[in-house]
Amino acid sequence: MEVRALAPSCGAEVFGLSLPEAGADAMQQVHAALAQHAVLFFRDQRFTPEQQLDVTRLFGPILRVPYIQHMDAYPDIIAVQKEADERRISNFGGTWHSDFSFLDEPPSYTLLYALELPALGGDTLWASQYAAYEALSDGMQRLLDPLWAVQTAWPHGTKGPGPGTAVSRSVGMVRNDPSADREVLQPVVRVHPVTRRKALFVNPVYTQRFEGMGEDESRPLLNYLFGHATRAEFTCRLRWAPGTLAVWDNRCLLHLAINDYDGSRRLLHRTTVAGERAVVP
């Protein structure tokens, strides 16, 4: 097994390992690489859906995430899909975010496996929130460390369906569940349970405002953090190929699926690993 860093802040490619056949020693190396690079890319993997579920369990217990329709035959797998005839419509994951940060125990890892891809486009970006936090001034770090933020399941500015929230018809979004309006407090800065490094933990999709403040009061600082968190030098970029599996840590990364492939079909299978309550500084 060989691990090659893809970018300075995050991301590495792993060669010479078939995950369905990985033993305990190999998985120990994988977990060490994941702690170091935060997102790993495994090329030339060949999975059935059952094998993807088995591989997911190598990283922890599977989380069946809310508010999104799963595959009928495999309720722990989401088909991330956009059809060739879907034009001028949002794709799934097309805004910087951390998966399901509005849950009391947000997911630890996400696994995304590529099946069908456009000839060009459809890349994904990740941004290290370790690097984002560490690049802040000492004064800004001291300001943010004790703060909490309100996160909800609906994208910012909407309660239920609203303008700008439409995504591909191929991804079934549950838009009539009142529990999605529930507000959950998360620390603005969280300590990773494995690495013990501090990472920003806000994102422009689910983070609404700071605890004890209104949205108008919170917006200037949140907007600054959203822009800062996704600076180019904190990112890595993946050009997918069929059989590529990406595994990333939602506790220290944001990610974005680029929506630049109108007229082409894109299909990936996604699974999620359960996480824990965020640790505060």
C-alpha positions as CSV (number, residue, x, y, z in Angstrom):
1,M,0.0,0.0,0.0
2,E,1.3,3.5,-1.0
3,V,-0.1,6.8,0.1
4,R,0.6,9.9,-2.0
5,A,-0.4,13.4,-0.7
6,L,-2.5,15.3,-3.3
7,A,-2.3,18.8,-1.8
8,P,-0.5,20.3,1.2
9,S,-3.6,21.0,3.4
10,C,-5.6,17.8,2.8
11,G,-6.1,14.9,0.5
12,A,-4.1,11.8,-0.5
13,E,-4.4,9.0,-3.0
14,V,-4.0,5.4,-1.9
15,F,-2.6,2.8,-4.2
16,G,-2.1,-1.0,-4.0
17,L,-5.1,-1.8,-1.8
18,S,-8.4,-3.4,-2.6
19,L,-10.6,-2.4,0.4
20,P,-13.0,-5.4,0.3
21,E,-9.9,-7.6,0.9
22,A,-8.2,-5.3,3.5
23,G,-7.0,-6.9,6.7
24,A,-6.5,-5.4,10.1
25,D,-2.9,-4.2,9.4
26,A,-3.9,-2.5,6.2
27,M,-6.9,-0.8,7.9
28,Q,-4.6,0.4,10.6
29,Q,-2.5,2.1,8.0
30,V,-5.6,3.5,6.3
31,H,-6.9,5.0,9.5
32,A,-3.5,6.6,10.2
33,A,-3.5,8.1,6.7
34,L,-7.0,9.4,7.1
35,A,-6.1,11.1,10.4
36,Q,-3.1,12.7,8.6
37,H,-4.8,13.7,5.3
38,A,-8.5,13.9,6.3
39,V,-9.7,12.6,2.9
40,L,-8.4,9.6,1.0
41,F,-9.0,8.5,-2.6
42,F,-8.9,4.9,-3.5
43,R,-8.7,4.2,-7.3
44,D,-9.7,1.1,-9.2
45,Q,-12.1,-0.3,-6.6
46,R,-14.8,-2.7,-7.7
47,F,-17.7,-2.9,-5.3
48,T,-21.2,-4.4,-5.2
49,P,-23.6,-2.4,-3.0
50,E,-23.2,-5.1,-0.4
51,Q,-19.4,-4.8,-0.5
52,Q,-19.6,-1.0,-0.1
53,L,-21.6,-1.5,3.0
54,D,-19.0,-4.0,4.3
55,V,-16.2,-1.5,3.5
56,T,-18.2,1.3,5.3
57,R,-18.2,-0.8,8.4
58,L,-14.4,-0.9,8.4
59,F,-14.6,2.8,9.3
60,G,-17.3,2.5,11.9
61,P,-21.1,1.9,12.4
62,I,-23.3,2.9,9.5
63,L,-25.5,5.9,10.0
64,R,-28.8,6.0,8.1
65,V,-29.1,9.7,7.5
66,P,-32.4,11.6,7.7
67,Y,-34.3,13.7,5.1
68,I,-33.0,12.0,2.0
69,Q,-34.5,9.1,0.2
70,H,-32.3,6.0,0.1
71,M,-32.1,3.2,-2.4
72,D,-35.1,0.9,-2.1
73,A,-33.0,-2.3,-2.0
74,Y,-30.2,-0.7,0.1
75,P,-31.7,1.7,2.7
76,D,-28.2,2.6,4.0
77,I,-27.0,3.8,0.5
78,I,-27.9,7.1,-1.2
79,A,-27.8,7.3,-5.0
80,V,-26.1,10.7,-5.7
81,Q,-27.4,11.2,-9.2
82,K,-28.1,13.8,-11.8
83,E,-29.5,12.9,-15.2
84,A,-28.3,14.2,-18.6
85,D,-31.7,15.9,-19.2
86,E,-31.5,17.9,-15.9
87,R,-30.3,21.3,-16.9
88,R,-30.0,24.6,-14.9
89,I,-30.8,22.9,-11.7
90,S,-28.8,22.5,-8.5
91,N,-26.9,19.3,-8.0
92,F,-26.6,17.4,-4.7
93,G,-24.0,18.9,-2.5
94,G,-23.3,21.9,-4.7
95,T,-22.6,24.3,-1.8
96,W,-19.8,24.1,0.7
97,H,-20.9,22.1,3.7
98,S,-20.1,19.4,6.3
99,D,-22.6,16.5,6.0
100,F,-25.5,16.7,8.4
101,S,-23.8,19.1,10.8
102,F,-27.3,19.8,12.2
103,L,-27.5,16.4,13.9
104,D,-26.8,16.0,17.7
105,E,-24.0,13.6,16.7
106,P,-22.9,14.6,13.2
107,P,-21.4,11.9,11.0
108,S,-17.7,11.1,11.2
109,Y,-16.9,9.8,7.7
110,T,-18.6,9.8,4.4
111,L,-17.8,7.3,1.6
112,L,-18.6,8.1,-2.0
113,Y,-18.1,5.6,-4.8
114,A,-18.2,6.6,-8.5
115,L,-20.2,4.5,-10.9
116,E,-21.1,6.7,-13.9
117,L,-19.4,10.1,-14.7
118,P,-19.4,12.8,-17.3
119,A,-16.5,12.8,-19.7
120,L,-15.5,16.2,-18.3
121,G,-16.5,18.0,-15.1
122,G,-18.3,16.8,-12.0
123,D,-15.1,17.2,-9.8
124,T,-15.4,17.5,-6.0
125,L,-13.4,19.9,-3.7
126,W,-12.5,19.5,-0.1
127,A,-11.3,22.3,2.3
128,S,-9.3,21.6,5.5
129,Q,-10.9,23.2,8.5
130,Y,-7.8,22.6,10.5
131,A,-5.9,24.8,8.1
132,A,-8.7,27.4,8.2
133,Y,-8.6,27.6,12.0
134,E,-4.9,27.6,12.2
135,A,-4.6,30.5,9.7
136,L,-6.8,32.8,11.8
137,S,-5.2,35.4,14.1
138,D,-4.7,34.6,17.8
139,G,-7.4,37.2,18.6
140,M,-9.9,35.6,16.2
141,Q,-9.2,32.2,17.6
142,R,-9.8,33.5,21.1
143,L,-13.1,35.0,20.0
144,L,-14.3,31.9,18.3
145,D,-13.2,29.2,20.7
146,P,-16.1,29.6,23.2
147,L,-18.8,30.4,20.7
148,W,-21.7,28.1,19.7
149,A,-23.8,28.2,16.6
150,V,-27.3,27.2,15.7
151,Q,-27.6,24.7,12.9
152,T,-30.7,23.4,11.2
153,A,-31.5,20.8,8.5
154,W,-33.0,23.4,6.2
155,P,-30.6,25.5,4.1
156,H,-30.0,29.0,5.5
157,G,-32.9,31.3,5.1
158,T,-35.6,28.6,4.5
159,K,-38.0,26.8,6.7
160,G,-39.2,24.0,4.4
161,P,-39.1,24.4,0.6
162,G,-37.8,27.7,-0.6
163,P,-36.2,29.4,-3.6
164,G,-32.8,28.1,-4.5
165,T,-33.2,24.7,-2.7
166,A,-34.3,22.6,-5.7
167,V,-31.9,19.8,-6.6
168,S,-31.9,17.0,-9.1
169,R,-35.2,15.0,-9.2
170,S,-33.1,11.9,-8.9
171,V,-32.3,12.7,-5.2
172,G,-35.4,12.5,-3.1
173,M,-35.4,15.2,-0.5
174,V,-38.0,15.0,2.3
175,R,-39.5,18.5,2.5
176,N,-42.4,18.0,4.9
177,D,-40.8,16.8,8.1
178,P,-41.3,19.4,10.9
179,S,-38.3,17.8,12.8
180,A,-36.1,19.4,10.2
181,D,-36.9,22.8,11.7
182,R,-35.3,21.7,15.0
183,E,-32.3,23.9,16.0
184,V,-29.1,22.2,17.3
185,L,-26.2,23.9,18.9
186,Q,-22.7,23.0,17.7
187,P,-19.4,24.5,18.8
188,V,-18.0,27.0,16.2
189,V,-14.6,25.3,16.9
190,R,-14.4,21.6,17.6
191,V,-11.5,19.4,18.8
192,H,-11.1,16.3,16.6
193,P,-11.5,13.2,18.9
194,V,-8.5,11.4,17.2
195,T,-6.0,14.1,16.3
196,R,-6.9,16.5,19.0
197,R,-6.5,19.4,16.5
198,K,-8.9,22.3,16.4
199,A,-11.1,22.8,13.4
200,L,-13.7,25.3,12.3
201,F,-17.2,23.8,12.4
202,V,-19.5,26.2,10.6
203,N,-20.8,26.0,7.0
204,P,-23.0,28.2,4.8
205,V,-25.7,25.5,4.3
206,Y,-26.7,24.6,7.8
207,T,-25.2,27.3,10.2
208,Q,-27.9,29.9,10.9
209,R,-26.5,32.2,13.6
210,F,-24.4,32.3,16.8
211,E,-26.0,31.3,20.0
212,G,-27.6,34.3,21.8
213,M,-27.4,36.5,18.6
214,G,-29.8,37.3,15.8
215,E,-29.1,36.3,12.2
216,D,-28.4,39.9,11.2
217,E,-25.9,40.3,14.0
218,S,-24.3,37.0,13.2
219,R,-24.1,37.3,9.4
220,P,-21.0,39.6,9.0
221,L,-18.8,37.3,11.0
222,L,-20.3,34.1,9.6
223,N,-19.8,35.4,6.0
224,Y,-16.2,36.1,6.8
225,L,-15.7,32.6,8.2
226,F,-17.5,31.0,5.2
227,G,-15.2,32.8,2.8
228,H,-12.1,32.2,4.8
229,A,-12.8,28.5,5.4
230,T,-12.7,27.7,1.6
231,R,-9.6,29.7,0.6
232,A,-7.8,27.9,-2.3
233,E,-4.7,27.0,-0.3
234,F,-6.9,25.0,2.1
235,T,-8.3,22.8,-0.6
236,C,-7.7,19.7,-2.7
237,R,-9.6,18.7,-5.9
238,L,-10.6,15.2,-7.2
239,R,-11.2,14.3,-10.8
240,W,-13.3,11.2,-10.5
241,A,-13.0,8.0,-12.5
242,P,-15.3,5.0,-12.4
243,G,-14.3,2.8,-9.5
244,T,-12.9,5.7,-7.4
245,L,-13.9,5.7,-3.7
246,A,-13.5,8.9,-1.6
247,V,-13.5,8.6,2.2
248,W,-13.5,11.9,4.1
249,D,-13.7,13.2,7.7
250,N,-16.7,15.6,8.1
251,R,-15.3,16.7,11.5
252,C,-12.5,18.7,9.9
253,L,-13.5,19.2,6.3
254,L,-16.0,21.1,4.1
255,H,-16.7,19.8,0.6
256,L,-18.4,21.0,-2.6
257,A,-19.6,19.1,-5.6
258,I,-19.0,21.2,-8.7
259,N,-22.1,21.5,-10.9
260,D,-20.5,22.0,-14.4
261,Y,-21.8,18.9,-16.3
262,D,-25.2,19.8,-17.7
263,G,-26.1,17.3,-20.4
264,S,-24.2,14.4,-18.8
265,R,-25.3,11.7,-16.3
266,R,-23.4,11.4,-13.0
267,L,-24.1,8.5,-10.5
268,L,-22.3,7.8,-7.3
269,H,-23.3,5.7,-4.2
270,R,-22.9,7.3,-0.8
271,T,-22.7,5.8,2.7
272,T,-22.2,7.5,6.0
273,V,-20.4,6.5,9.2
274,A,-21.9,7.5,12.6
275,G,-20.1,10.1,14.6
276,E,-20.2,11.6,18.1
277,R,-21.0,14.8,19.9
278,A,-18.5,17.5,19.1
279,V,-15.7,18.0,21.5
280,V,-15.1,21.7,22.5
281,P,-11.8,23.4,23.1
